[in-house]
């Protein structure tokens, strides 16, 4: 009887865990408008006021939201649109058009996408327009209400705004900003970009029609706030079906946030990037280790996840190299130390390798020069070294100048983990230049 009861308890716990993973994964992967805003309340207030003036009072506006990747630009606009659409008179009237500079690579594609999102394909039909401006004004004209006295406000959200500035003559931006300046259809143009010099990219005629409103997001919170975000992101909501399980989970999250080793991991992560996206990646990797037999997240899970996050891809490539290729990389490292990062060529590297082989002939096989050359070319294919200039047909490959794309710490870390690395090779890597 007791075994049956424990089995049913395990099934319930597994069901709860499945729900927990569903809730948290959605929170980490999607910038859901239900999550909290962190440190951008002032900017949010500014943006929502601007959108309400367009949606309710029919006032045209334009604004740029500027901030580094992962600073919460998309989350900010999603929150503002969600709040705006909860107002009854707005939700029936306002139309949204979402464009992305990575997808709408020219104005023709952008115009088709605007037509599709405004559901005006039937209205446009096979009409031929003389210009882009004529086509766009026709679309907006078609949105006027039956009495033709007022129009539906349209909110244009332009993600990767700087890419639209590279379109020919910036026709789309010119016409959107022109409409937002004139007393036509109420339009709000919101650009999202991570370039601080965005205004320098705009043509004079486009710049003169832009309102020059800018909202900057700069992840200005400190580590205590970051720790608070960590707790909020992992905590379960009060409406979670399993109250007792949710309490235990939240208590575990609280104890994690007070754990010294967890704080060290978070501090390292915070020092590298304040971006919430990178925190979500860390938490996602830790969450993947939670199973019915290991139902709560531990400090070890977070430390393991941090190692995966900070894994160096170049150092990983070094683990798969042959001993000869490792020797060539160490020779390049010593050349960098001697000549203070000056470029080197194959002949110099080969000479260094020969010196080492003569000193340690018993541990490393003395390869023929063409074999060493082949290994050198393989390193170039793996992009661990790169030529300083374009190769000409007549140039001798042995004397082409190269640069090493690994630093000393990457080489030493890779050698520590390299399987069956000869001791002499490891000692050569750590040796000073006194033997030269």
BELLIN-V955265 format. One record per pair of residues at least 6 apart in sequence whose ideal C-beta (glycine too) atoms are under 7 Angstrom apart, sorted by sequence separation. I is the first residue (numbers start at 0). J is the second residue. D is the distance in whole Angstrom. If there is no record, write none. Layout:
BEGIN
i | j | d
I | J | D
I | J | D
END
This chain:
BEGIN
i | j | d
25 | 31 | 7
52 | 58 | 4
53 | 59 | 7
66 | 72 | 5
83 | 89 | 6
84 | 90 | 5
103 | 109 | 4
114 | 120 | 6
128 | 134 | 4
144 | 150 | 7
157 | 163 | 6
178 | 184 | 7
239 | 245 | 4
255 | 261 | 5
378 | 384 | 5
414 | 420 | 6
36 | 43 | 6
53 | 60 | 5
143 | 150 | 5
179 | 186 | 5
289 | 296 | 6
356 | 363 | 6
26 | 34 | 6
52 | 60 | 6
64 | 72 | 5
142 | 150 | 6
163 | 171 | 6
164 | 172 | 7
178 | 186 | 5
198 | 206 | 6
201 | 209 | 7
103 | 112 | 6
114 | 123 | 6
128 | 137 | 7
142 | 151 | 5
163 | 172 | 6
179 | 188 | 5
268 | 277 | 7
334 | 343 | 5
356 | 365 | 5
390 | 399 | 6
235 | 245 | 4
268 | 278 | 7
49 | 60 | 5
64 | 75 | 7
98 | 109 | 6
142 | 153 | 7
175 | 186 | 7
285 | 296 | 6
414 | 425 | 6
64 | 76 | 7
176 | 188 | 6
288 | 300 | 5
331 | 343 | 6
49 | 62 | 6
175 | 188 | 5
235 | 248 | 5
268 | 281 | 6
334 | 347 | 6
386 | 399 | 6
387 | 400 | 4
98 | 112 | 6
139 | 153 | 7
235 | 249 | 6
334 | 348 | 7
386 | 400 | 7
387 | 401 | 7
414 | 428 | 6
80 | 95 | 7
234 | 249 | 5
285 | 300 | 4
288 | 303 | 7
386 | 401 | 6
387 | 402 | 6
285 | 301 | 5
385 | 401 | 7
96 | 113 | 5
331 | 348 | 6
334 | 351 | 6
384 | 401 | 5
385 | 402 | 6
411 | 428 | 7
234 | 252 | 6
330 | 348 | 5
333 | 351 | 6
384 | 402 | 7
410 | 428 | 7
119 | 138 | 6
122 | 141 | 5
233 | 252 | 5
285 | 304 | 4
349 | 368 | 7
352 | 371 | 7
384 | 403 | 6
385 | 404 | 6
96 | 116 | 5
155 | 175 | 6
284 | 304 | 4
384 | 404 | 6
96 | 117 | 7
110 | 131 | 7
117 | 138 | 6
327 | 348 | 6
330 | 351 | 4
383 | 404 | 6
119 | 141 | 5
230 | 252 | 6
330 | 352 | 5
349 | 371 | 6
382 | 404 | 7
383 | 405 | 6
94 | 117 | 6
230 | 253 | 7
281 | 304 | 5
284 | 307 | 5
110 | 134 | 6
114 | 138 | 6
281 | 305 | 6
284 | 308 | 7
106 | 131 | 6
110 | 135 | 7
113 | 138 | 6
117 | 142 | 7
327 | 352 | 6
230 | 256 | 5
326 | 352 | 6
229 | 256 | 6
281 | 308 | 5
345 | 372 | 7
348 | 375 | 7
180 | 208 | 5
280 | 308 | 6
46 | 75 | 6
50 | 79 | 6
54 | 83 | 6
176 | 205 | 6
326 | 355 | 7
160 | 190 | 3
226 | 256 | 6
345 | 375 | 5
153 | 184 | 6
155 | 186 | 7
157 | 188 | 7
160 | 191 | 6
161 | 192 | 5
173 | 204 | 6
177 | 208 | 5
39 | 71 | 6
43 | 75 | 6
47 | 79 | 5
51 | 83 | 7
155 | 187 | 7
157 | 189 | 7
160 | 192 | 4
169 | 201 | 7
173 | 205 | 5
176 | 208 | 4
42 | 75 | 6
46 | 79 | 5
50 | 83 | 5
55 | 88 | 7
152 | 185 | 4
153 | 186 | 5
154 | 187 | 5
155 | 188 | 5
156 | 189 | 5
157 | 190 | 5
158 | 191 | 5
159 | 192 | 7
161 | 194 | 5
169 | 202 | 5
172 | 205 | 5
176 | 209 | 5
55 | 89 | 7
150 | 184 | 4
155 | 189 | 7
157 | 191 | 7
43 | 78 | 6
47 | 82 | 6
54 | 89 | 5
150 | 185 | 7
154 | 189 | 7
173 | 208 | 7
39 | 75 | 6
43 | 79 | 7
47 | 83 | 7
161 | 197 | 6
164 | 200 | 4
169 | 205 | 5
229 | 265 | 6
160 | 197 | 7
164 | 201 | 6
261 | 298 | 5
264 | 301 | 5
268 | 305 | 7
326 | 363 | 7
260 | 298 | 5
264 | 302 | 6
267 | 305 | 7
36 | 75 | 7
54 | 93 | 5
131 | 170 | 5
135 | 174 | 5
139 | 178 | 7
161 | 200 | 6
226 | 265 | 6
225 | 265 | 7
258 | 298 | 5
261 | 301 | 6
255 | 296 | 7
264 | 305 | 5
36 | 78 | 6
132 | 174 | 5
142 | 184 | 6
260 | 302 | 6
30 | 73 | 5
131 | 174 | 6
255 | 298 | 7
323 | 366 | 6
30 | 74 | 4
139 | 183 | 7
222 | 266 | 6
225 | 269 | 5
251 | 295 | 5
32 | 77 | 4
139 | 184 | 4
251 | 296 | 7
342 | 387 | 5
32 | 78 | 5
30 | 77 | 6
222 | 269 | 6
228 | 275 | 7
248 | 295 | 7
327 | 374 | 6
94 | 142 | 7
323 | 371 | 7
327 | 375 | 6
32 | 81 | 4
229 | 278 | 7
233 | 282 | 6
228 | 278 | 7
232 | 282 | 6
324 | 374 | 5
323 | 374 | 5
327 | 378 | 6
345 | 396 | 7
346 | 397 | 5
345 | 397 | 5
346 | 398 | 6
321 | 374 | 7
324 | 377 | 7
344 | 397 | 6
324 | 378 | 6
344 | 398 | 5
218 | 273 | 4
328 | 383 | 7
344 | 399 | 6
218 | 274 | 7
344 | 400 | 6
94 | 151 | 5
96 | 153 | 6
98 | 155 | 7
344 | 401 | 6
93 | 151 | 7
100 | 158 | 7
101 | 159 | 5
342 | 400 | 4
343 | 401 | 6
363 | 421 | 7
92 | 151 | 5
93 | 152 | 5
94 | 153 | 5
95 | 154 | 5
96 | 155 | 5
97 | 156 | 5
98 | 157 | 5
99 | 158 | 4
100 | 159 | 3
342 | 401 | 6
362 | 421 | 5
92 | 152 | 6
99 | 159 | 6
100 | 160 | 7
106 | 166 | 5
342 | 402 | 5
363 | 423 | 7
93 | 154 | 6
95 | 156 | 7
100 | 161 | 7
101 | 162 | 7
105 | 166 | 6
362 | 423 | 4
363 | 424 | 7
100 | 162 | 3
109 | 171 | 5
100 | 163 | 5
106 | 170 | 5
359 | 423 | 5
106 | 171 | 5
316 | 381 | 6
316 | 383 | 7
335 | 403 | 6
313 | 383 | 7
331 | 403 | 5
355 | 427 | 6
332 | 407 | 6
328 | 405 | 7
332 | 410 | 6
76 | 156 | 6
328 | 410 | 6
57 | 149 | 7
313 | 405 | 6
325 | 417 | 7
57 | 152 | 6
314 | 409 | 5
318 | 413 | 6
325 | 420 | 7
329 | 424 | 7
337 | 432 | 6
313 | 409 | 6
317 | 413 | 4
332 | 428 | 7
336 | 432 | 6
63 | 160 | 7
54 | 152 | 5
311 | 409 | 6
314 | 412 | 6
318 | 416 | 6
326 | 424 | 6
329 | 427 | 6
53 | 152 | 5
314 | 413 | 4
318 | 417 | 6
322 | 421 | 7
325 | 424 | 6
329 | 428 | 5
333 | 432 | 7
53 | 154 | 7
322 | 424 | 7
50 | 154 | 7
76 | 189 | 6
61 | 176 | 6
76 | 191 | 7
61 | 179 | 5
73 | 191 | 7
60 | 179 | 6
72 | 191 | 5
59 | 179 | 4
64 | 189 | 7
68 | 193 | 5
59 | 185 | 5
64 | 190 | 7
67 | 193 | 5
58 | 185 | 7
59 | 186 | 5
60 | 187 | 5
61 | 188 | 4
62 | 189 | 6
63 | 190 | 5
64 | 191 | 5
65 | 192 | 6
66 | 193 | 7
57 | 185 | 4
59 | 187 | 7
63 | 192 | 6
65 | 195 | 6
53 | 185 | 5
65 | 197 | 7
53 | 187 | 4
63 | 197 | 6
50 | 187 | 6
49 | 187 | 7
75 | 216 | 7
72 | 216 | 6
71 | 216 | 6
70 | 216 | 4
70 | 217 | 7
61 | 209 | 6
62 | 210 | 7
65 | 213 | 6
70 | 218 | 5
61 | 210 | 5
66 | 215 | 6
60 | 210 | 6
62 | 212 | 4
63 | 213 | 5
64 | 214 | 5
65 | 215 | 5
66 | 216 | 3
61 | 212 | 7
66 | 217 | 6
62 | 214 | 6
64 | 216 | 7
46 | 214 | 6
45 | 214 | 6
42 | 214 | 5
42 | 216 | 6
39 | 216 | 6
38 | 219 | 6
38 | 220 | 4
37 | 220 | 6
38 | 224 | 6
37 | 224 | 7
37 | 228 | 5
35 | 231 | 6
70 | 274 | 7
71 | 275 | 7
69 | 274 | 3
26 | 232 | 6
68 | 274 | 7
69 | 275 | 6
69 | 276 | 4
69 | 277 | 7
22 | 235 | 7
19 | 235 | 7
15 | 241 | 5
15 | 244 | 5
19 | 248 | 7
12 | 244 | 7
27 | 279 | 4
27 | 282 | 6
27 | 283 | 5
24 | 283 | 7
23 | 286 | 6
20 | 286 | 6
20 | 289 | 7
16 | 289 | 7
16 | 291 | 6
13 | 291 | 4
16 | 294 | 6
12 | 291 | 6
9 | 291 | 6
12 | 294 | 6
END
